Amino acid sequence: RVDYERIQAVGPDRAASEWLLRCGAGVRYQGSPKWQQDYNGLPTGPLGKYKIEAINATDSCIMYRGFDYLDGLEHVTDIRLEKCMYIQDECLQRLSETSNLQKSLLQLKIISCGNVTDKGILALHKLMNLEYLYLSDLPGIREKETTFHALQQALPNLELELDLE
């Protein structure tokens, strides 16, 4: 469950980093080329010094319950959800309703997440600044044409790249 006291104590980026790394994801901070994947190697420093810019949740166990950790993140431009067995439509809906992510998120990749359906992809229409969406190996998507047309209508500047059967 989400530790709101921890978010207050260490700030949203640090708390989210801890949650993401515990779940097996990686984070990249603003101004850094390298990915942080070792929980014990989390950088220390003044509160709020390290801002998460990118999240790579490949093979991680992140799930809806922890998404409150993402609320305070203001600098995330890039998220990769690959082989995340607990990611489902509700997660994508929650992601797109997160006001900070609506402003900052530019790139999203959703790959091999078997529980994602058309409903989850359609929910992404609230990510108004999304520039690039890559979708691959998503067997739950049934109405490809309709879904992608609707998303393209809602987000005319979106570059949509598909690798779906």
Summary of the structure (lengths in Angstrom):
residues: 165
radius of gyration: 15.4
end to end distance: 36.1
largest distance: 48.5
contacts: 520
relative contact order: 0.13
helix: 38%
strand: 20%
